[in-house]
Amino acid sequence: GGAGAEAMMATLRMQGNVLFKEARFGEAVQRYSEAIRLDPAGRAAEAHVLHSNLSAAHAALSAWPAALHHAQVCLTLQPNFAKGYSRYGTALAHQGRLGEAISAFERCLALDPNNAVAREAMTQAQQALERHGGAGPASYWGGVVPPHADDAKAAANLQAAWERASQAKADKERAMA
């Protein structure tokens, strides 16, 4: 523990972020996971961010149960972290849990009203719910049944919206740095 571990975690997180930006998601998962192993109880100040990033990396690999798990851990550690609800909503939506996903996006927007990504994702989830009446994961993006063409399109739109917003945020952060 202590300062040494926090410094190591920060280094691993930055390495993970670079790999994530390069779309090397499997390697990003390894870096974030390594950082989390240094702080299993999640006591470090940035622990919730690591779980959020790990959720995003799993989501990029369509590993939805893992994405959901790490979004949940993130929110357990930091219940007012808007991005955590956004990650949680995405993972829920991709597992066909649309009602819960919409609630998660609403919570994200309550904390961060200008989050265009969450707003777009919530709209997509609401449309899918209206189309399918919440018929469970098989009817949703990438479910057991081959998705309807418009579901695949919705998933692609959602992914594109996430990427645009992440890029805009990254650009803003670089400008501020």
Order of alpha helices (4+ residues) and beta strands (2+ residues): alpha-alpha-alpha-alpha-alpha-alpha-alpha-alpha
